[in-house]
Amino acid sequence: MTDVPLKHGCYKTPPGVGGWFSSLFPSLCFYPRYVRITFRCASMAKRGLYDREAWRSSSADVMRALEKVGCRFAIEGADHLGETDGPCVIVGNHMSTLETMILPGLVVPYHEVTFVVKQSLVEYPVFKHVMRSCNPITVARESPRADLKAMLDGGSERLQAGISIVVFPQGERAPRFNPNQFNSAGVMLARRAGVPIVPVALKTDAWNNGKWIMDFGWIEPSRRVRFAFGKPLRVTGRGAEQQASIIEFIQSHLDCWQAEDASRSVEHAVPGGTAEGAQGTAQE
């Protein structure tokens, strides 16, 4: 069984992973591997063999396939998922297809889990067999009121059965985080079910959204993939404080990562390889 080697809830891609050819043609090399993984999983799902551990393993396989084409992962705080006595609602921003592929490998070691997904995902050729086997909550994206009811009813049912729920409150994937589009549906579900929330901030734009097919954009290994899980939050009152805390957690991590990436770009671009070198060059 393939696994994500988390140590104290953290992981970083070690140096030297991946080959030179794959790094030159990341999309060309990644997608055939991804398609093979998907077909294998769909075959297992049709035979009723795609269980929790198979989902965990295939998620790790996708992560390995991304690393082989040069993507670098930095994961922190996953051990916070183990700090809840029972199921939880995992609430995060939504950037690309990558998080839906990778999160099962990070969450399943701690919780049985499923997602709130758009109806079209359970109708995709081949992939529908995989998605349906995970018992997701589906929303049609036609009526916000109907979608909220479906999420609250379906989510409460699964949480009562001990299954954690991943919710992306902003709905559509977006390369930039907009707090104004980040609704409180996840907080409402946690409040209704009486379970804690685990916030997750993520940066997954290494897997771009496609122009023609949303799930098949180009792979950009130069963009580091990051996941950060926060401490569990208990909803109090109507949950306004927790909603604000989740937004602040996500925004602060995204700001920090952006600053780190900008600093790294400067270091690679100037003589001496350091920010101090950049300052010295500017003074000259």
C-alpha positions as a Markdown table, in Angstrom:
| # | Residue | x | y | z |
|---|---|---|---|---|
| 1 | Met | 0.0 | 0.0 | 0.0 |
| 2 | Thr | 1.3 | 3.4 | -1.0 |
| 3 | Asp | 1.2 | 6.0 | 1.8 |
| 4 | Val | 2.1 | 9.6 | 2.4 |
| 5 | Pro | 5.0 | 9.4 | 5.0 |
| 6 | Leu | 3.8 | 12.0 | 7.4 |
| 7 | Lys | 6.0 | 12.5 | 10.5 |
| 8 | His | 4.3 | 14.4 | 13.3 |
| 9 | Gly | 1.7 | 15.5 | 10.7 |
| 10 | Cys | 4.3 | 17.0 | 8.4 |
| 11 | Tyr | 6.0 | 16.1 | 5.1 |
| 12 | Lys | 8.3 | 17.7 | 2.6 |
| 13 | Thr | 9.3 | 16.3 | -0.8 |
| 14 | Pro | 12.9 | 15.2 | -0.4 |
| 15 | Pro | 15.5 | 16.5 | -2.9 |
| 16 | Gly | 16.3 | 14.5 | -6.0 |
| 17 | Val | 12.8 | 13.2 | -6.6 |
| 18 | Gly | 11.9 | 13.0 | -10.3 |
| 19 | Gly | 13.8 | 12.8 | -13.5 |
| 20 | Trp | 15.1 | 15.5 | -15.9 |
| 21 | Phe | 12.9 | 14.4 | -18.8 |
| 22 | Ser | 9.8 | 14.5 | -16.6 |
| 23 | Ser | 10.7 | 17.9 | -15.3 |
| 24 | Leu | 11.1 | 19.3 | -18.8 |
| 25 | Phe | 7.7 | 17.9 | -19.9 |
| 26 | Pro | 5.6 | 17.7 | -16.7 |
| 27 | Ser | 2.1 | 17.6 | -18.1 |
| 28 | Leu | 3.1 | 15.2 | -20.9 |
| 29 | Cys | 4.6 | 12.8 | -18.3 |
| 30 | Phe | 2.0 | 13.3 | -15.5 |
| 31 | Tyr | -1.3 | 12.8 | -17.2 |
| 32 | Pro | -0.6 | 9.3 | -18.6 |
| 33 | Arg | 0.3 | 8.2 | -15.1 |
| 34 | Tyr | -2.8 | 9.9 | -13.7 |
| 35 | Val | -5.1 | 8.3 | -16.3 |
| 36 | Arg | -3.6 | 4.8 | -15.4 |
| 37 | Ile | -4.3 | 5.4 | -11.7 |
| 38 | Thr | -7.9 | 6.5 | -12.5 |
| 39 | Phe | -8.6 | 3.5 | -14.6 |
| 40 | Arg | -7.2 | 1.2 | -12.0 |
| 41 | Cys | -9.3 | 2.7 | -9.3 |
| 42 | Ala | -12.5 | 2.7 | -11.4 |
| 43 | Ser | -12.0 | -1.0 | -12.1 |
| 44 | Met | -11.7 | -1.6 | -8.4 |
| 45 | Ala | -14.7 | 0.5 | -7.7 |
| 46 | Lys | -16.9 | -1.3 | -10.2 |
| 47 | Arg | -16.0 | -4.6 | -8.4 |
| 48 | Gly | -16.7 | -3.1 | -5.0 |
| 49 | Leu | -13.0 | -3.2 | -4.0 |
| 50 | Tyr | -12.3 | 0.5 | -3.7 |
| 51 | Asp | -12.5 | 1.0 | 0.0 |
| 52 | Arg | -11.0 | 3.5 | 2.4 |
| 53 | Glu | -7.5 | 2.1 | 2.3 |
| 54 | Ala | -7.6 | 1.9 | -1.5 |
| 55 | Trp | -8.6 | 5.6 | -1.7 |
| 56 | Arg | -5.8 | 6.5 | 0.7 |
| 57 | Ser | -3.3 | 4.5 | -1.4 |
| 58 | Ser | -4.4 | 5.9 | -4.8 |
| 59 | Ser | -4.3 | 9.5 | -3.4 |
| 60 | Ala | -0.7 | 8.9 | -2.4 |
| 61 | Asp | 0.0 | 7.4 | -5.9 |
| 62 | Val | -1.2 | 10.7 | -7.5 |
| 63 | Met | 1.0 | 12.7 | -5.1 |
| 64 | Arg | 4.0 | 10.5 | -6.1 |
| 65 | Ala | 3.2 | 11.0 | -9.8 |
| 66 | Leu | 3.2 | 14.8 | -9.3 |
| 67 | Glu | 6.5 | 14.6 | -7.4 |
| 68 | Lys | 8.1 | 12.5 | -10.3 |
| 69 | Val | 7.5 | 15.5 | -12.7 |
| 70 | Gly | 9.1 | 17.9 | -10.3 |
| 71 | Cys | 6.3 | 19.1 | -8.0 |
| 72 | Arg | 7.4 | 19.7 | -4.4 |
| 73 | Phe | 5.0 | 19.3 | -1.5 |
| 74 | Ala | 5.1 | 21.0 | 2.0 |
| 75 | Ile | 2.5 | 19.7 | 4.4 |
| 76 | Glu | 2.1 | 20.7 | 8.0 |
| 77 | Gly | -0.3 | 20.3 | 10.9 |
| 78 | Ala | -2.0 | 17.1 | 9.6 |
| 79 | Asp | -1.8 | 15.7 | 13.2 |
| 80 | His | -4.4 | 18.2 | 14.2 |
| 81 | Leu | -6.9 | 15.9 | 12.5 |
| 82 | Gly | -6.2 | 13.4 | 15.2 |
| 83 | Glu | -7.1 | 15.8 | 18.0 |
| 84 | Thr | -10.9 | 15.3 | 17.5 |
| 85 | Asp | -12.7 | 12.5 | 19.3 |
| 86 | Gly | -14.9 | 11.8 | 16.4 |
| 87 | Pro | -15.7 | 13.1 | 12.9 |
| 88 | Cys | -15.1 | 16.7 | 11.9 |
| 89 | Val | -15.8 | 19.2 | 9.2 |
| 90 | Ile | -12.7 | 20.1 | 7.2 |
| 91 | Val | -13.0 | 23.6 | 5.7 |
| 92 | Gly | -10.6 | 25.1 | 3.3 |
| 93 | Asn | -10.1 | 27.2 | 0.2 |
| 94 | His | -10.4 | 25.6 | -3.2 |
| 95 | Met | -7.7 | 26.2 | -5.8 |
| 96 | Ser | -7.5 | 23.3 | -8.2 |
| 97 | Thr | -8.2 | 19.6 | -8.9 |
| 98 | Leu | -5.0 | 18.8 | -6.9 |
| 99 | Glu | -6.5 | 19.1 | -3.4 |
| 100 | Thr | -9.4 | 16.7 | -4.2 |
| 101 | Met | -6.8 | 14.1 | -5.3 |
| 102 | Ile | -4.4 | 14.6 | -2.4 |
| 103 | Leu | -6.5 | 15.3 | 0.7 |
| 104 | Pro | -7.8 | 11.7 | 1.0 |
| 105 | Gly | -4.2 | 10.5 | 1.5 |
| 106 | Leu | -3.7 | 13.1 | 4.3 |
| 107 | Val | -7.1 | 12.7 | 6.0 |
| 108 | Val | -7.9 | 9.0 | 5.8 |
| 109 | Pro | -5.1 | 8.0 | 8.3 |
| 110 | Tyr | -7.1 | 9.9 | 10.9 |
| 111 | His | -10.7 | 9.8 | 9.7 |
| 112 | Glu | -13.0 | 8.1 | 7.2 |
| 113 | Val | -13.9 | 11.0 | 5.0 |
| 114 | Thr | -15.9 | 12.2 | 2.0 |
| 115 | Phe | -16.5 | 15.4 | 0.1 |
| 116 | Val | -19.2 | 17.9 | -0.9 |
| 117 | Val | -18.9 | 17.8 | -4.7 |
| 118 | Lys | -20.8 | 19.1 | -7.7 |
| 119 | Gln | -23.2 | 16.7 | -9.4 |
| 120 | Ser | -21.1 | 16.5 | -12.6 |
| 121 | Leu | -18.2 | 14.8 | -10.8 |
| 122 | Val | -20.4 | 11.7 | -10.2 |
| 123 | Glu | -21.3 | 11.7 | -13.9 |
| 124 | Tyr | -17.8 | 11.9 | -15.4 |
| 125 | Pro | -16.9 | 8.9 | -17.6 |
| 126 | Val | -14.7 | 6.4 | -15.7 |
| 127 | Phe | -14.1 | 8.7 | -12.7 |
| 128 | Lys | -17.8 | 8.5 | -11.7 |
| 129 | His | -17.2 | 5.0 | -10.4 |
| 130 | Val | -14.4 | 6.2 | -8.1 |
| 131 | Met | -16.4 | 9.2 | -6.9 |
| 132 | Arg | -19.6 | 7.3 | -6.2 |
| 133 | Ser | -17.8 | 4.7 | -4.2 |
| 134 | Cys | -16.7 | 7.5 | -1.7 |
| 135 | Asn | -20.4 | 8.3 | -0.9 |
| 136 | Pro | -20.1 | 12.1 | -1.6 |
| 137 | Ile | -22.7 | 14.8 | -0.9 |
| 138 | Thr | -23.7 | 16.1 | -4.3 |
| 139 | Val | -24.9 | 19.6 | -5.1 |
| 140 | Ala | -26.4 | 20.8 | -8.5 |
| 141 | Arg | -25.1 | 24.4 | -8.4 |
| 142 | Glu | -28.4 | 25.6 | -9.7 |
| 143 | Ser | -30.1 | 26.8 | -6.5 |
| 144 | Pro | -28.0 | 27.9 | -3.5 |
| 145 | Arg | -30.9 | 27.2 | -1.1 |
| 146 | Ala | -31.3 | 23.7 | -2.5 |
| 147 | Asp | -27.6 | 23.1 | -2.4 |
| 148 | Leu | -27.3 | 24.2 | 1.2 |
| 149 | Lys | -30.2 | 22.0 | 2.3 |
| 150 | Ala | -28.5 | 19.0 | 0.5 |
| 151 | Met | -25.2 | 19.7 | 2.2 |
| 152 | Leu | -26.7 | 20.1 | 5.7 |
| 153 | Asp | -28.9 | 17.1 | 5.4 |
| 154 | Gly | -26.4 | 14.8 | 3.7 |
| 155 | Gly | -23.5 | 16.1 | 5.8 |
| 156 | Ser | -25.3 | 15.6 | 9.1 |
| 157 | Glu | -26.2 | 12.1 | 8.1 |
| 158 | Arg | -22.6 | 11.2 | 7.3 |
| 159 | Leu | -21.2 | 12.9 | 10.4 |
| 160 | Gln | -23.6 | 11.0 | 12.6 |
| 161 | Ala | -22.3 | 7.8 | 10.9 |
| 162 | Gly | -18.7 | 8.8 | 11.8 |
| 163 | Ile | -17.7 | 10.1 | 8.4 |
| 164 | Ser | -15.8 | 13.5 | 8.3 |
| 165 | Ile | -16.7 | 16.0 | 5.5 |
| 166 | Val | -14.5 | 18.1 | 3.4 |
| 167 | Val | -16.2 | 21.4 | 2.4 |
| 168 | Phe | -14.9 | 24.1 | 0.1 |
| 169 | Pro | -17.3 | 27.0 | 0.9 |
| 170 | Gln | -16.2 | 29.2 | -2.0 |
| 171 | Gly | -17.6 | 26.7 | -4.4 |
| 172 | Glu | -15.7 | 27.2 | -7.6 |
| 173 | Arg | -12.0 | 26.7 | -7.8 |
| 174 | Ala | -10.1 | 30.0 | -8.0 |
| 175 | Pro | -6.3 | 30.8 | -8.1 |
| 176 | Arg | -6.9 | 33.7 | -5.7 |
| 177 | Phe | -8.6 | 33.5 | -2.3 |
| 178 | Asn | -11.5 | 35.9 | -2.0 |
| 179 | Pro | -12.9 | 36.0 | 1.6 |
| 180 | Asn | -16.1 | 37.7 | 0.3 |
| 181 | Gln | -16.9 | 34.5 | -1.7 |
| 182 | Phe | -16.1 | 32.2 | 1.2 |
| 183 | Asn | -19.5 | 31.4 | 2.7 |
| 184 | Ser | -20.2 | 29.9 | 6.2 |
| 185 | Ala | -21.7 | 26.6 | 5.0 |
| 186 | Gly | -19.0 | 24.6 | 6.6 |
| 187 | Val | -19.5 | 26.3 | 10.0 |
| 188 | Met | -23.3 | 25.9 | 9.7 |
| 189 | Leu | -22.8 | 22.1 | 9.1 |
| 190 | Ala | -20.5 | 21.7 | 12.0 |
| 191 | Arg | -22.8 | 23.7 | 14.3 |
| 192 | Arg | -25.8 | 21.6 | 13.2 |
| 193 | Ala | -24.0 | 18.3 | 13.7 |
| 194 | Gly | -22.2 | 19.4 | 16.9 |
| 195 | Val | -18.8 | 18.5 | 15.6 |
| 196 | Pro | -15.5 | 20.5 | 15.4 |
| 197 | Ile | -14.0 | 22.2 | 12.4 |
| 198 | Val | -10.5 | 21.7 | 11.2 |
| 199 | Pro | -9.4 | 24.5 | 8.9 |
| 200 | Val | -7.0 | 23.8 | 6.0 |
| 201 | Ala | -5.1 | 26.4 | 4.0 |
| 202 | Leu | -3.8 | 25.2 | 0.7 |
| 203 | Lys | -1.8 | 26.4 | -2.3 |
| 204 | Thr | -2.2 | 24.0 | -5.2 |
| 205 | Asp | -1.9 | 26.1 | -8.3 |
| 206 | Ala | 0.9 | 23.8 | -9.6 |
| 207 | Trp | -2.1 | 21.9 | -11.2 |
| 208 | Asn | -3.7 | 24.6 | -13.3 |
| 209 | Asn | -7.4 | 24.7 | -14.2 |
| 210 | Gly | -7.8 | 23.8 | -17.8 |
| 211 | Lys | -9.1 | 26.1 | -20.5 |
| 212 | Trp | -11.3 | 23.5 | -22.3 |
| 213 | Ile | -11.6 | 20.8 | -19.6 |
| 214 | Met | -11.4 | 22.2 | -16.1 |
| 215 | Asp | -9.7 | 19.2 | -14.5 |
| 216 | Phe | -6.9 | 19.0 | -17.1 |
| 217 | Gly | -4.8 | 22.1 | -17.0 |
| 218 | Trp | -1.0 | 22.2 | -17.4 |
| 219 | Ile | 1.3 | 21.2 | -14.5 |
| 220 | Glu | 3.6 | 23.9 | -13.2 |
| 221 | Pro | 6.2 | 22.3 | -10.9 |
| 222 | Ser | 7.9 | 25.6 | -10.1 |
| 223 | Arg | 4.9 | 26.4 | -7.9 |
| 224 | Arg | 5.4 | 24.6 | -4.5 |
| 225 | Val | 2.3 | 22.7 | -3.3 |
| 226 | Arg | 1.4 | 23.5 | 0.3 |
| 227 | Phe | -1.1 | 22.2 | 2.8 |
| 228 | Ala | -1.5 | 23.6 | 6.4 |
| 229 | Phe | -4.1 | 22.2 | 8.8 |
| 230 | Gly | -5.1 | 24.2 | 11.9 |
| 231 | Lys | -6.2 | 23.2 | 15.4 |
| 232 | Pro | -9.8 | 22.0 | 15.7 |
| 233 | Leu | -12.4 | 24.8 | 16.4 |
| 234 | Arg | -15.6 | 24.3 | 18.3 |
| 235 | Val | -18.5 | 26.4 | 17.0 |
| 236 | Thr | -20.0 | 28.8 | 19.6 |
| 237 | Gly | -23.1 | 30.9 | 19.1 |
| 238 | Arg | -23.9 | 31.3 | 15.5 |
| 239 | Gly | -20.3 | 30.6 | 14.5 |
| 240 | Ala | -19.3 | 34.1 | 13.3 |
| 241 | Glu | -16.1 | 34.0 | 15.4 |
| 242 | Gln | -15.1 | 30.6 | 13.9 |
| 243 | Gln | -15.9 | 31.7 | 10.4 |
| 244 | Ala | -13.6 | 34.7 | 10.9 |
| 245 | Ser | -10.9 | 32.5 | 12.4 |
| 246 | Ile | -11.0 | 30.2 | 9.4 |
| 247 | Ile | -10.7 | 33.0 | 6.9 |
| 248 | Glu | -7.8 | 34.6 | 8.9 |
| 249 | Phe | -6.0 | 31.2 | 9.1 |
| 250 | Ile | -6.3 | 30.7 | 5.3 |
| 251 | Gln | -5.4 | 34.3 | 4.4 |
| 252 | Ser | -2.4 | 34.5 | 6.7 |
| 253 | His | -0.9 | 31.3 | 5.4 |
| 254 | Leu | -1.4 | 32.3 | 1.7 |
| 255 | Asp | 0.2 | 35.7 | 2.5 |
| 256 | Cys | 3.2 | 34.0 | 4.2 |
| 257 | Trp | 3.7 | 31.5 | 1.4 |
| 258 | Gln | 3.5 | 34.2 | -1.2 |
| 259 | Ala | 6.2 | 36.1 | 0.6 |
| 260 | Glu | 8.4 | 33.0 | 0.9 |
| 261 | Asp | 8.0 | 32.2 | -2.8 |
| 262 | Ala | 8.9 | 35.8 | -3.7 |
| 263 | Ser | 12.0 | 35.7 | -1.5 |
| 264 | Arg | 13.0 | 32.4 | -3.0 |
| 265 | Ser | 12.6 | 33.8 | -6.5 |
| 266 | Val | 14.9 | 36.7 | -5.6 |
| 267 | Glu | 17.5 | 34.4 | -4.2 |
| 268 | His | 17.6 | 32.3 | -7.3 |
| 269 | Ala | 17.7 | 35.4 | -9.6 |
| 270 | Val | 20.7 | 37.3 | -8.1 |
| 271 | Pro | 24.4 | 36.7 | -7.6 |
| 272 | Gly | 25.3 | 35.1 | -4.3 |
| 273 | Gly | 21.9 | 33.4 | -4.1 |
| 274 | Thr | 20.7 | 35.4 | -1.1 |
| 275 | Ala | 18.4 | 38.4 | -0.4 |
| 276 | Glu | 21.5 | 40.1 | 1.0 |
| 277 | Gly | 23.2 | 39.5 | -2.4 |
| 278 | Ala | 20.2 | 41.2 | -4.0 |
| 279 | Gln | 20.7 | 44.2 | -1.8 |
| 280 | Gly | 24.4 | 44.4 | -2.5 |
| 281 | Thr | 23.8 | 44.2 | -6.3 |
| 282 | Ala | 21.3 | 47.0 | -6.1 |
| 283 | Gln | 23.7 | 49.2 | -4.1 |
| 284 | Glu | 26.4 | 48.6 | -6.8 |
